[in-house]
Amino acid sequence: MNNLDSINKLIKMANQIGTFFESFPDREEALDGIANHLKKFWTPAMRANLVDTVNMGTADGLSQIVIQAIDKHRATLQTSVTSNH
């Protein structure tokens, strides 16, 4: 699997998480839930790849709610990435 396939798979998985949390009536709770899921169930490399893709502006197809969750929790997502290496 090449890097583009890997990123596309991460985007697809992140969008599935976003779809679940999109139904939450409290947007802040939804954003927190997405970030917590990423921290709890994704490997540090997966989180790093997704955050890097968003940082570079190349996360084509990533849902807006996931982007918002990453933007809101960028520091803790990146901290958890570096602290687990």
N, C-alpha and C positions, 0 to 999 in steps of 0.2 A: 504494500500500500504506500503510495507516495504521500508527500506532505499535504498536497491539496486535498486528496481523498481523506486524509486524517482530519484536517480542519473541517471539511464538509460533514464528516461524521460527528464531530464535536458540536457543530452548529445544529445539526439535526437533533442530537440528544438534548442540547440546551433548550431548543425550541419546544421539545416535548415537556420538559420541566416547566418552561414558561407557560405553556398551554394549560397545564394543571393549575398553576398559581394565578393565572389570568382570571379565573372565576371567583377569586377571593374578593369580597366587597371592600375590604380595607387594602388600598394599594400599597401602603407602607409595609403591611404584614406580608403581602405577596412578594415584594422586593426582598424583604428579609428572608423569607422562606426559600426563594431561589438561591440566594447567596449561601444560606445555611446548608442547603442540599449540595451545592457545589463543594463546599468545604468538607462536608461529612462523607460524601460518597465518591467524589472524583479524586484521582491521584494528583499529586502536586504538578506533574508534567501536563496532565490534561488541563488543569486550571491555568497554568502558565501559558499554554498554547492558546487557549480561548482569550485570556486577558490580553496577551500580546497581539492577537488578531484584531481585537477591538481597538487597542491602542494605536495600531497602524491604520485603522480605518478600512480594513479589508475583510470585515466580517459580513460579507454580502449574504443576505438571506436570514441573518440573525434577527429574531423578533425584538420589537422595541422594548418590551417588558424585561427581557434578559439584558439588553444593553443598559437599561436604566438600573437594574439590579447591580450590574458590574460597575457602573459609574458610581452608584451610592456606596458600594462596599469594596471599591478598588483597593484601598489600603489594607483591609483585613484579608482580602483574597490574595493579594501579593505578599503580605506578611506570612500568611499560612503557607504560601508556596515556598518562600525562602527559608522559613524556619523548619520545614520538613525535608530539606535537601541535605 
